[in-house]
Amino acid sequence: MQPESPLVSVVVPTFNEEERLPETLSRIRKAFEAFPDLAYELIVCDNNSTDSTAAVAESADCKVVFEPINQISRARNRGASVASGRWLLFIDADSWPSAELIGDMIPLLTGSNYIGCGSTVRVVDGPRWFKVVLESKNWSMRTFKWCLGAFILCRRDAFSEIGGFSGEHYLFEELDFVKRLKALGAKRRQKFVILHKHPFSTSGRKGKAYGIGSWLKFALRLTFFHRKAVRDKAFAEKWYEVDR
């Protein structure tokens, strides 16, 4: 059941995730239910799916909303628009936290010292090279206080104040979001931290879908044409073509 006054609203953006979503939602619930006093709600944003994603989410007793335009920023913002919690936790449909990670997060939810957090990552499947590449970023995340969009916690009022995720970004929208969130945190004297003792888990399916050659081309374009590439809708559309 969705609580009337949740402390945390978990927002899961989805696109054609009918097969993977039940396990993801189950894992998220299991992690939260290790802490019976932590009230939370699960919100699934169906980002214009062509399968039964919405029906699957409804059958799992989630709050379900629809976003007709395929863009991860829009999906996250739409999910946040119906959230009731004082905190928003964005988790991707192919990712999940452990109970230990939720336990690490709980101290941030009380008091006024923190504006949000991210987490380091653990890749659970897919090709070995993809796991190495993605997990190699954990040091950088901890050092420079940035994170992947698959696990981001922030205060709901802070989310509203910075205007949510950028509608101009089709890729790496989380970097822009965290940058603006940290800037607001500096003004409020609130910290943005990276949890690292218990990384969140994610699928390596994108590595399997595209291969190392495609990823190298992708990385080169982002390196030399970053500002244009992250705003290029056509360039980003491949992320909606992954075999689910």
C-alpha positions as CSV (number, residue, x, y, z in Angstrom):
1,M,0.0,0.0,0.0
2,Q,1.1,3.6,-0.7
3,P,1.4,5.5,2.6
4,E,-0.5,8.8,2.9
5,S,2.5,10.7,4.3
6,P,5.7,9.1,2.9
7,L,9.1,10.4,3.8
8,V,10.6,9.2,0.6
9,S,9.0,9.1,-2.9
10,V,10.8,6.6,-5.1
11,V,10.5,7.6,-8.8
12,V,11.2,5.0,-11.4
13,P,11.2,6.2,-15.1
14,T,10.3,3.3,-17.5
15,F,10.2,2.6,-21.2
16,N,9.1,-0.9,-22.4
17,E,10.2,-2.6,-19.1
18,E,7.3,-5.1,-18.7
19,E,9.8,-8.0,-18.3
20,R,12.4,-6.4,-16.0
21,L,10.1,-4.1,-13.9
22,P,8.6,-6.8,-11.6
23,E,12.0,-7.8,-10.3
24,T,13.2,-4.2,-10.0
25,L,10.2,-3.2,-8.0
26,S,10.4,-6.3,-5.8
27,R,14.1,-5.5,-5.0
28,I,13.3,-1.9,-4.2
29,R,10.5,-2.9,-1.9
30,K,12.7,-5.5,-0.2
31,A,15.4,-2.9,0.5
32,F,12.9,-0.4,2.0
33,E,10.9,-2.9,3.9
34,A,14.0,-3.8,5.9
35,F,13.2,-0.6,7.7
36,P,9.5,-0.8,8.7
37,D,9.5,2.8,10.2
38,L,10.6,4.3,6.9
39,A,7.5,5.4,5.0
40,Y,7.9,5.4,1.3
41,E,5.9,5.4,-1.9
42,L,6.7,3.9,-5.3
43,I,5.9,6.0,-8.4
44,V,6.4,4.6,-11.9
45,C,6.5,6.9,-14.9
46,D,5.6,5.2,-18.1
47,N,7.6,7.1,-20.7
48,N,5.4,6.3,-23.7
49,S,5.9,2.5,-23.6
50,T,4.5,0.3,-26.3
51,D,4.2,-2.8,-24.1
52,S,2.4,-3.5,-20.8
53,T,4.8,-1.5,-18.5
54,A,2.0,0.6,-17.0
55,A,-0.2,-2.5,-16.3
56,V,2.7,-4.3,-14.6
57,A,3.4,-1.2,-12.4
58,E,-0.3,-0.9,-11.5
59,S,-0.4,-4.6,-10.6
60,A,2.6,-4.0,-8.3
61,D,0.5,-1.4,-6.4
62,C,2.6,1.6,-7.6
63,K,1.4,5.0,-8.4
64,V,1.6,5.2,-12.2
65,V,1.8,8.3,-14.4
66,F,2.4,8.8,-18.1
67,E,4.8,10.9,-20.0
68,P,4.2,10.9,-23.8
69,I,7.6,12.3,-24.9
70,N,10.6,9.9,-24.8
71,Q,13.1,11.8,-22.6
72,I,14.5,10.6,-19.3
73,S,14.4,14.2,-17.9
74,R,10.7,14.5,-18.7
75,A,10.0,11.1,-17.2
76,R,11.7,11.9,-13.9
77,N,10.1,15.3,-13.7
78,R,6.6,13.8,-14.4
79,G,7.1,11.2,-11.7
80,A,8.2,13.9,-9.2
81,S,5.2,16.0,-10.0
82,V,2.9,13.5,-8.2
83,A,5.2,12.7,-5.4
84,S,4.1,13.2,-1.8
85,G,7.4,12.6,0.0
86,R,9.7,15.2,1.5
87,W,12.6,13.4,-0.3
88,L,12.7,12.2,-3.9
89,L,14.8,9.1,-4.8
90,F,15.2,8.5,-8.5
91,I,16.0,4.8,-9.4
92,D,16.3,3.5,-13.0
93,A,14.2,0.5,-14.1
94,D,17.3,-1.6,-14.5
95,S,18.8,-0.7,-11.2
96,W,18.1,-1.3,-7.5
97,P,19.5,-0.6,-4.0
98,S,20.3,-3.1,-1.3
99,A,18.9,-2.8,2.2
100,E,22.4,-1.8,3.3
101,L,22.4,1.2,0.9
102,I,19.0,2.3,2.1
103,G,20.4,2.0,5.7
104,D,23.3,4.2,4.7
105,M,20.9,6.8,3.2
106,I,18.6,7.0,6.2
107,P,20.8,9.3,8.4
108,L,20.6,11.9,5.6
109,L,16.9,12.1,5.9
110,T,16.8,13.8,9.3
111,G,18.0,17.2,10.2
112,S,19.1,19.9,7.7
113,N,22.7,19.0,6.9
114,Y,22.2,17.3,3.5
115,I,20.6,18.3,0.2
116,G,21.0,14.9,-1.3
117,C,23.2,12.0,-2.3
118,G,24.3,9.6,-5.0
119,S,25.9,6.3,-4.9
120,T,28.8,4.4,-6.5
121,V,27.8,1.5,-8.8
122,R,28.1,-2.2,-9.2
123,V,27.4,-3.8,-12.6
124,V,25.8,-7.2,-12.1
125,D,25.8,-8.6,-15.7
126,G,26.7,-7.8,-19.3
127,P,30.2,-7.8,-20.8
128,R,33.3,-7.6,-18.6
129,W,34.7,-4.5,-20.3
130,F,31.5,-2.6,-19.6
131,K,31.6,-3.5,-15.9
132,V,35.3,-2.4,-15.8
133,V,34.5,0.9,-17.6
134,L,31.5,1.8,-15.5
135,E,32.8,0.8,-12.1
136,S,36.1,2.6,-12.8
137,K,34.1,5.8,-12.5
138,N,33.4,5.1,-8.8
139,W,36.7,6.8,-7.7
140,S,35.8,9.9,-9.7
141,M,32.3,10.0,-8.2
142,R,33.6,9.9,-4.7
143,T,36.3,12.5,-5.4
144,F,34.3,15.1,-7.4
145,K,30.8,14.4,-5.9
146,W,28.9,13.4,-9.0
147,C,26.8,10.3,-9.7
148,L,24.9,8.3,-12.3
149,G,21.2,9.1,-12.7
150,A,20.2,5.5,-11.8
151,F,20.4,6.4,-8.0
152,I,19.9,10.1,-7.0
153,L,18.3,11.3,-3.7
154,C,17.4,14.9,-3.2
155,R,15.1,17.1,-1.1
156,R,11.8,17.7,-2.8
157,D,11.9,21.4,-2.1
158,A,15.4,21.6,-3.6
159,F,14.2,19.7,-6.7
160,S,11.5,22.3,-7.2
161,E,13.8,25.3,-6.5
162,I,16.3,24.2,-9.2
163,G,13.5,23.3,-11.7
164,G,14.1,19.6,-11.8
165,F,15.9,17.9,-14.6
166,S,16.8,19.9,-17.6
167,G,14.5,19.6,-20.6
168,E,17.4,20.5,-22.9
169,H,19.4,17.5,-22.0
170,Y,18.8,14.1,-23.6
171,L,22.0,12.6,-22.2
172,F,24.0,13.1,-19.0
173,E,21.1,15.1,-17.6
174,E,22.2,13.9,-14.2
175,L,25.5,15.8,-14.4
176,D,23.6,19.0,-15.0
177,F,21.1,18.2,-12.3
178,V,23.7,17.4,-9.6
179,K,25.8,20.5,-10.6
180,R,22.7,22.7,-10.0
181,L,21.7,20.8,-6.8
182,K,25.2,21.2,-5.3
183,A,25.2,24.9,-6.1
184,L,21.9,25.3,-4.2
185,G,23.4,23.2,-1.4
186,A,26.3,25.5,-1.1
187,K,24.0,28.5,-0.6
188,R,22.0,26.6,2.0
189,R,25.1,25.1,3.6
190,Q,23.8,21.6,2.8
191,K,26.0,18.8,1.6
192,F,25.7,16.5,-1.4
193,V,27.5,13.2,-0.7
194,I,28.3,10.0,-2.5
195,L,27.5,6.8,-0.6
196,H,30.1,4.1,-1.3
197,K,30.1,1.3,1.2
198,H,27.2,-0.5,-0.5
199,P,27.0,0.5,-4.2
200,F,23.7,0.3,-6.0
201,S,23.3,-2.5,-8.5
202,T,22.6,-2.0,-12.2
203,S,22.4,-4.0,-15.4
204,G,25.1,-4.0,-18.0
205,R,22.6,-4.5,-20.8
206,K,23.7,-1.3,-22.7
207,G,27.2,-2.7,-23.0
208,K,25.8,-5.9,-24.4
209,A,23.5,-4.1,-26.8
210,Y,26.0,-1.8,-28.4
211,G,29.5,-3.3,-28.1
212,I,32.8,-1.7,-27.3
213,G,33.2,-0.1,-30.8
214,S,29.9,1.8,-30.5
215,W,30.8,2.9,-27.0
216,L,34.2,4.3,-28.2
217,K,32.5,6.3,-30.9
218,F,30.0,7.5,-28.4
219,A,32.7,8.5,-25.9
220,L,34.7,10.4,-28.6
221,R,31.7,12.4,-29.7
222,L,30.9,13.3,-26.1
223,T,34.5,14.3,-25.4
224,F,34.9,16.6,-28.4
225,F,31.3,17.8,-28.9
226,H,29.9,17.4,-25.4
227,R,27.6,20.5,-25.2
228,K,26.0,19.7,-28.5
229,A,25.9,15.9,-28.1
230,V,24.0,15.9,-24.7
231,R,21.3,18.1,-26.3
232,D,21.0,16.1,-29.5
233,K,17.7,14.2,-29.4
234,A,18.6,12.0,-32.4
235,F,22.0,11.1,-30.8
236,A,20.2,10.0,-27.7
237,E,17.5,7.9,-29.3
238,K,19.6,4.8,-29.3
239,W,19.1,4.5,-25.6
240,Y,15.4,3.8,-26.3
241,E,16.4,1.0,-28.6
242,V,18.1,-1.3,-26.1
243,D,16.8,-4.9,-26.1
244,R,14.7,-5.1,-22.9
